Amino acid sequence: MARGHQKIQSQQKNAKKQEQLKKGQGSDQKTAAQKALVHKCTVCMAQMPDPKTYKQHFESRHPKATMPPELVDVVA
């Protein structure tokens, strides 16, 4: 019966290890994606990765609003 008990302990230890690996990978991807979104729309608070995308968003979603000064000279 000793081997049966060792087997159960080994399975529990492996399950705990796999859970920690899965949890660690998920948060790393999420934080990396969040760090990439550095520009924030002043009207709708949507986040964009670069000024070109931000300007395209602003022109298509908010055509009546005045363009923010940081987007005036950006070439889209």
C-alpha positions in Angstrom: 0.0 0.0 0.0 3.0 2.3 0.4 3.4 2.7 -3.4 -0.3 3.7 -3.7 0.2 6.5 -1.1 3.4 7.7 -2.9 1.6 7.7 -6.2 -1.2 10.0 -4.8 1.3 12.3 -3.2 3.3 12.5 -6.5 0.1 13.3 -8.5 -0.9 16.1 -6.0 2.6 17.6 -6.1 2.6 17.5 -10.0 -0.9 19.1 -10.2 0.2 21.9 -7.8 3.3 22.5 -9.9 1.3 22.6 -13.2 -1.2 25.0 -11.7 1.6 27.4 -10.7 3.2 27.2 -14.1 -0.1 27.9 -15.8 -0.9 30.8 -13.5 2.5 32.4 -14.1 2.3 32.2 -17.8 -1.2 33.8 -18.0 -0.3 36.9 -15.9 2.9 37.5 -17.9 1.1 37.7 -21.2 -1.6 39.9 -19.7 0.8 42.4 -18.2 2.9 42.5 -21.4 -0.2 43.2 -23.4 -1.2 45.9 -21.0 2.2 47.6 -21.1 2.0 47.7 -24.9 -1.1 49.9 -24.8 0.5 53.3 -24.0 -1.8 55.8 -25.7 -5.3 56.5 -24.3 -8.1 58.2 -26.2 -9.2 61.4 -24.5 -12.9 60.9 -25.5 -13.7 57.2 -25.0 -10.6 56.1 -22.9 -9.8 53.3 -25.3 -6.1 52.3 -25.3 -3.9 52.0 -28.4 -0.4 50.8 -28.9 1.0 53.6 -31.1 0.1 57.1 -32.3 -0.7 56.1 -35.8 -3.4 53.7 -34.6 -4.6 56.4 -32.2 -5.0 58.9 -34.9 -6.9 56.5 -37.1 -9.2 55.6 -34.2 -9.8 59.3 -33.4 -10.6 60.2 -37.1 -13.0 57.3 -37.5 -14.7 57.2 -34.1 -14.7 60.9 -33.1 -14.9 63.0 -36.3 -16.7 65.9 -34.7 -14.3 66.2 -31.7 -11.2 68.4 -31.9 -8.0 66.5 -32.6 -5.6 66.3 -29.6 -2.4 68.3 -30.1 -0.2 65.2 -29.9 -1.9 63.8 -33.0 -1.8 66.8 -35.2 1.6 66.1 -36.8 1.3 62.2 -36.8 1.1 60.7 -40.3 -1.5 58.1 -40.5 
